[in-house]
Structure formats: C-alpha cells, structure tokens
Amino acid sequence: MSTAQNTRLGIWLMIATTFVFAVQDGISRHLAGQYNVPMIVMIRFWFFAVFVLALAARAPGGLRAAVGSHYPWLQTLRGVLLVVEVCVMVVAFTRLGLIESHAVFTCYPLLVAALSGPILREKVGWRRWTAIGVGFIGVLIILRPGLAVVSPWALVPLCAAFLFALYGLLTRYVAQKDAAAVSFFWTGTVGAITMSIGGVWFWEPMTAPDWGWMAVLCCTAVLGHWLLIRSYEVAEASAVQPFAYLQLVFASALGIVLFGEVLQVNVALGALIVVGAGLFTLWRQWLKSQSAP
C-alpha cells in the first residue's frame, strides 16, 4: 500500500475514532446522570484493563515485556492522571453538557505546547506562543467572564484539559525508552487499580437497561482505542491528528439531538478560535519535525 493510501486510511480511522469517542461521551453523560461517576469510570477501566492484558499476552514477549518499563513511577503517574481526567470530564458532561465541555477541552493541545518547554525542555517559538494566546482568548469567549457570572463548573473541563495535557507530555517523555505497547499496558492496568481503590466504595445497583448501556460504553472505549492505534500505525501522527478535532463536532451534534443542548454563538465562535489555534500549533510542530535532521 502506498504512503498516500496509508494516509487516507489513517484519516478515515481517525474520523471513526472521534465518532466512537463522541458516542462514548454521550453514553457517559447518560449514565452519570443516573449513577455516581467513580463507579462508572471504574467499570469502564476494568474492561479496558482486560483488553490491554489480552493485547499484551498476544504480543511478542508477552506480559513480561509489557510490564518492563524504564519509568515505572512516571507510568504510574500517567495512569492516575488519566483516570482523574476521565472522572473530571464526565462530571463536566453532566454539569455543562457535551457542547460546552468539549469546546473548552479542545484547548488541551495548546496546553501541551505551552508546557512542553518547562517539562520536556522543548523550544517554543513566538509564533506558537502567539497561537497559544489566541487560543485562550477563544476559551475566554466561551466562558464570557465579565459578561456573565462564570460558574465554577465552567472551569471543570479546563481542569480536565490541563490533566490530559500533563498525561500527553508524560506519554511523550516515557516514549524515549518505553514502547507504545508498554505505555498502553500501564495506562489500562494502573487506571483499573486506581479506580478500584476508590470506586468500590461508591457501588450502587444498576437497572438491566443501564447495564446494557454500560456494556456498550466499555465496548466503545475498547473500539475507540483500537481504531486510534490502527490510525497511528498506518499514517503519520501529523497527518491524522488535526482530524481529532472532529470529536467536538460529533459530540456537539449528539448534545443537540439527544440531550436538547443549545449551541450558543459565543461557544461556537470561541471553539473555532481554539481549534484554529490548535491546528496552527500542530502545523508548526510538523514544520519543526520536517526540518529536524
């Protein structure tokens, strides 16, 4: 298969990934409206852990190779950061809805760019700093400080974006010596263990239909991660990453159609500014990688 064909397939896989993750977010919002968030996230990560264990068992070297990390403490921190971010984001879905939560959360690539200097010691030029500043103007347009009383809940998806940015930066750091399969294994297992420690205390009975939705939620989580892995396997990350922003579009559509949410003008405008700034930073990162020896 040619490079162009690989890139085309990778783009379609990324589009499918964003759609599946948007459906996952919609189901999470439905279940979190009926049950507590820790239990929902705990069950989801149980299923995810089974998935990564099965993948590791089939991979060359088996479980021994998947466990062997050069950065066990950082891998543990990655797993904890991810489960906390998922919990925080699900809370945002129930308090703000899918549209506004995703509109604010889309600033996480800008946070990655801003934090890559102090954490990874990467040079961030003035162009990317300008894009970061413009992006956060977009966030302010969404939150409308001064024109309306900013609810503390509006800061929840921003907190989730910060946590996910840290998770992404640590993922890039450990990738210096750990294979992607190792990081994936630690993400699933540490997440399941972390949520089990606290989640079991929040257990509550679920109805049969909601157990069905929980099963679908677990399946979408596994399918979404599988599609994401396949996308990065067949195409370069720089080619497919911009299409990850389609999750905002799909999630907004679900919010409007299924949950009766309303797309406010300021949210749409702010989201466009944030996405535009994010795409610019991705483009600058691609130029930097092309010029590197």
C-alpha positions as CSV (number, residue, x, y, z in Angstrom):
1,M,0.0,0.0,0.0
2,S,1.4,3.4,-0.9
3,T,2.0,6.2,1.5
4,A,-1.0,8.2,0.2
5,Q,-3.2,5.2,0.6
6,N,-1.9,4.7,4.1
7,T,-2.5,8.4,5.0
8,R,-6.0,8.2,3.6
9,L,-6.8,5.1,5.6
10,G,-5.3,6.7,8.7
11,I,-7.5,9.8,8.3
12,W,-10.7,7.6,8.0
13,L,-9.6,5.6,11.0
14,M,-9.1,8.9,13.0
15,I,-12.6,10.1,11.9
16,A,-14.1,6.8,13.0
17,T,-12.1,7.2,16.3
18,T,-13.6,10.6,17.0
19,F,-17.1,9.4,16.3
20,V,-16.8,6.4,18.6
21,F,-15.3,8.6,21.4
22,A,-18.1,11.1,21.0
23,V,-20.7,8.2,21.3
24,Q,-18.8,7.1,24.4
25,D,-19.0,10.6,25.9
26,G,-22.8,10.7,25.2
27,I,-23.3,7.3,27.0
28,S,-21.1,8.5,29.9
29,R,-23.3,11.6,30.2
30,H,-26.4,9.5,30.3
31,L,-25.1,7.1,32.9
32,A,-23.5,9.8,35.1
33,G,-26.9,11.4,35.2
34,Q,-28.3,8.3,36.9
35,Y,-25.3,6.9,38.9
36,N,-22.1,8.1,40.5
37,V,-19.1,8.9,38.4
38,P,-16.4,6.8,40.2
39,M,-18.4,3.6,39.7
40,I,-19.0,4.2,36.0
41,V,-15.3,5.0,35.4
42,M,-14.2,2.1,37.5
43,I,-16.2,-0.5,35.5
44,R,-15.0,1.1,32.2
45,F,-11.4,0.7,33.3
46,W,-12.0,-2.8,34.4
47,F,-13.0,-3.7,30.9
48,F,-10.1,-1.6,29.5
49,A,-7.6,-3.5,31.7
50,V,-8.9,-6.8,30.4
51,F,-8.4,-5.5,26.9
52,V,-4.8,-4.4,27.4
53,L,-3.9,-7.6,29.2
54,A,-5.2,-9.6,26.3
55,L,-3.2,-7.5,23.8
56,A,-0.1,-7.8,25.9
57,A,-0.5,-11.6,26.2
58,R,-0.6,-11.9,22.4
59,A,2.3,-9.5,21.7
60,P,6.0,-10.7,21.4
61,G,7.4,-11.2,24.8
62,G,4.0,-11.4,26.5
63,L,3.2,-9.8,29.8
64,R,6.8,-9.7,30.9
65,A,7.7,-7.4,28.0
66,A,4.6,-5.2,28.7
67,V,5.4,-4.7,32.4
68,G,9.1,-3.9,31.8
69,S,9.2,-0.1,31.9
70,H,12.2,2.2,32.3
71,Y,10.0,4.7,34.0
72,P,7.6,2.8,36.4
73,W,6.8,5.7,38.6
74,L,6.1,8.0,35.7
75,Q,4.0,5.3,34.0
76,T,2.0,5.0,37.3
77,L,1.5,8.8,37.4
78,R,0.3,8.7,33.8
79,G,-2.3,6.1,34.6
80,V,-3.5,8.1,37.7
81,L,-3.7,11.4,35.7
82,L,-5.8,9.7,33.0
83,V,-8.4,8.3,35.3
84,V,-8.7,11.5,37.2
85,E,-9.1,13.4,33.9
86,V,-11.8,11.0,32.8
87,C,-13.7,11.4,36.1
88,V,-13.4,15.2,35.9
89,M,-14.6,15.3,32.3
90,V,-17.6,13.1,32.9
91,V,-18.6,15.4,35.8
92,A,-18.3,18.3,33.2
93,F,-20.7,16.4,30.8
94,T,-23.4,16.3,33.5
95,R,-23.0,19.9,34.7
96,L,-22.3,21.7,31.4
97,G,-23.3,19.3,28.7
98,L,-21.3,17.9,25.8
99,I,-21.0,21.0,23.7
100,E,-19.5,23.5,26.2
101,S,-17.4,20.8,27.9
102,H,-15.8,19.8,24.6
103,A,-15.5,23.4,23.4
104,V,-13.3,24.2,26.4
105,F,-11.5,20.9,26.4
106,T,-10.2,21.4,22.9
107,C,-7.6,23.8,24.3
108,Y,-5.5,20.8,25.6
109,P,-3.1,20.8,22.6
110,L,-2.4,24.5,23.4
111,L,-1.6,23.5,27.0
112,V,0.7,20.7,25.7
113,A,2.5,23.3,23.6
114,A,2.8,25.7,26.5
115,L,4.0,23.1,29.0
116,S,6.4,21.3,26.6
117,G,9.0,23.9,27.3
118,P,9.3,23.6,31.1
119,I,8.5,19.8,31.2
120,L,10.2,18.5,28.1
121,R,12.7,21.4,27.6
122,E,11.4,22.0,24.1
123,K,11.8,25.4,22.5
124,V,8.5,27.1,21.9
125,G,8.9,30.0,19.4
126,W,6.9,33.2,19.4
127,R,4.6,32.0,16.7
128,R,3.4,29.1,18.8
129,W,3.2,31.3,21.9
130,T,1.0,33.7,19.9
131,A,-1.2,30.8,18.8
132,I,-1.5,29.7,22.5
133,G,-2.5,33.2,23.5
134,V,-5.1,33.4,20.7
135,G,-6.5,30.0,21.7
136,F,-7.0,31.1,25.3
137,I,-8.8,34.2,24.0
138,G,-11.2,31.7,22.4
139,V,-11.6,29.9,25.8
140,L,-12.4,33.3,27.4
141,I,-15.0,33.9,24.7
142,I,-16.6,30.6,25.6
143,L,-16.6,31.3,29.3
144,R,-17.6,35.0,28.9
145,P,-16.0,36.5,32.0
146,G,-17.3,39.9,32.8
147,L,-20.5,39.5,30.6
148,A,-21.9,36.8,32.8
149,V,-21.2,35.1,36.1
150,V,-18.7,32.3,35.4
151,S,-19.9,29.2,37.1
152,P,-17.2,27.2,38.9
153,W,-18.4,24.2,36.8
154,A,-17.2,26.0,33.7
155,L,-13.6,25.6,34.9
156,V,-14.0,21.8,35.3
157,P,-13.4,20.9,31.6
158,L,-10.4,23.4,31.7
159,C,-9.0,21.4,34.6
160,A,-9.6,18.2,32.6
161,A,-7.7,19.7,29.7
162,F,-4.8,20.5,32.0
163,L,-4.7,17.0,33.3
164,F,-4.9,15.5,29.8
165,A,-2.1,17.8,28.6
166,L,0.2,16.6,31.5
167,Y,-0.8,13.0,30.6
168,G,0.2,13.6,27.0
169,L,3.5,15.2,27.9
170,L,4.4,12.3,30.2
171,T,3.5,9.9,27.4
172,R,5.9,11.7,25.1
173,Y,8.6,11.7,27.8
174,V,8.4,7.9,28.6
175,A,8.3,7.2,24.9
176,Q,12.0,7.9,24.8
177,K,12.7,4.4,26.2
178,D,9.3,2.7,26.6
179,A,7.5,1.2,23.6
180,A,3.9,2.3,22.9
181,A,2.6,-1.2,24.0
182,V,4.3,-0.7,27.4
183,S,2.6,2.6,28.0
184,F,-0.7,1.3,26.8
185,F,-0.5,-1.7,29.3
186,W,0.4,0.6,32.2
187,T,-2.4,3.0,31.3
188,G,-5.1,0.3,31.5
189,T,-3.8,-1.6,34.5
190,V,-2.9,1.4,36.6
191,G,-6.2,3.0,35.8
192,A,-8.2,0.0,36.8
193,I,-6.3,-0.4,40.1
194,T,-6.6,3.3,40.9
195,M,-10.3,3.4,40.3
196,S,-10.9,0.1,42.1
197,I,-9.3,1.6,45.3
198,G,-11.9,4.4,45.5
199,G,-14.7,3.2,43.2
200,V,-15.8,0.1,45.1
201,W,-16.9,2.3,47.9
202,F,-19.4,4.0,45.6
203,W,-21.0,0.9,44.2
204,E,-24.8,1.1,43.6
205,P,-27.2,-1.2,41.8
206,M,-28.0,-0.5,38.2
207,T,-31.0,-1.4,36.1
208,A,-30.8,-4.0,33.4
209,P,-31.1,-1.4,30.6
210,D,-28.3,0.7,32.1
211,W,-26.1,-2.4,32.4
212,G,-26.7,-2.7,28.6
213,W,-25.5,0.9,28.2
214,M,-22.5,0.2,30.4
215,A,-21.6,-2.8,28.2
216,V,-21.8,-0.5,25.1
217,L,-19.7,2.1,26.9
218,C,-17.0,-0.5,27.6
219,C,-17.1,-1.7,24.0
220,T,-16.8,1.8,22.6
221,A,-13.8,2.5,24.8
222,V,-12.0,-0.6,23.5
223,L,-13.1,0.1,19.9
224,G,-12.0,3.7,20.1
225,H,-8.6,2.9,21.4
226,W,-8.2,0.1,18.8
227,L,-9.1,2.5,16.0
228,L,-6.7,5.1,17.4
229,I,-3.9,2.6,17.5
230,R,-4.6,1.5,13.9
231,S,-4.7,5.1,12.7
232,Y,-1.3,5.8,14.1
233,E,0.0,2.5,12.7
234,V,-0.9,3.3,9.1
235,A,-0.2,7.0,8.9
236,E,1.9,9.7,10.5
237,A,0.5,11.4,13.6
238,S,1.0,14.8,12.0
239,A,-1.3,13.8,9.1
240,V,-4.2,12.4,11.2
241,Q,-4.0,14.5,14.4
242,P,-5.9,17.5,13.0
243,F,-8.9,15.3,12.4
244,A,-9.2,14.6,16.1
245,Y,-11.0,17.9,16.4
246,L,-14.0,16.3,14.7
247,Q,-14.9,14.9,18.1
248,L,-16.1,18.3,19.1
249,V,-18.4,18.3,16.0
250,F,-19.8,14.8,16.7
251,A,-20.2,15.4,20.5
252,S,-22.0,18.7,19.8
253,A,-24.4,17.0,17.4
254,L,-25.2,14.3,20.0
255,G,-25.7,17.0,22.6
256,I,-28.2,18.9,20.4
257,V,-30.1,15.9,19.1
258,L,-30.2,13.6,22.1
259,F,-29.9,15.9,25.1
260,G,-31.6,19.1,23.9
261,E,-28.5,21.2,24.3
262,V,-28.2,24.6,22.5
263,L,-25.2,25.8,20.6
264,Q,-24.6,29.3,21.9
265,V,-22.9,31.8,19.5
266,N,-20.1,32.6,21.9
267,V,-19.3,28.9,22.3
268,A,-19.2,28.3,18.5
269,L,-17.0,31.3,18.0
270,G,-14.7,30.5,20.8
271,A,-14.4,26.9,19.7
272,L,-13.5,27.9,16.2
273,I,-10.7,30.2,17.6
274,V,-9.4,27.4,19.8
275,V,-9.5,24.8,17.1
276,G,-7.8,27.2,14.6
277,A,-5.0,28.0,17.1
278,G,-4.6,24.3,17.8
279,L,-4.3,23.4,14.1
280,F,-1.7,26.2,13.8
281,T,0.4,24.7,16.6
282,L,0.2,21.2,15.0
283,W,1.3,22.7,11.7
284,R,4.3,24.4,13.4
285,Q,5.2,21.2,15.1
286,W,5.1,19.4,11.8
287,L,7.3,22.0,10.2
288,K,9.8,21.6,13.1
289,S,9.8,17.8,12.7
290,Q,10.4,18.2,8.9
291,S,13.4,20.5,9.4
292,A,14.9,18.3,12.1
293,P,17.9,16.2,10.9
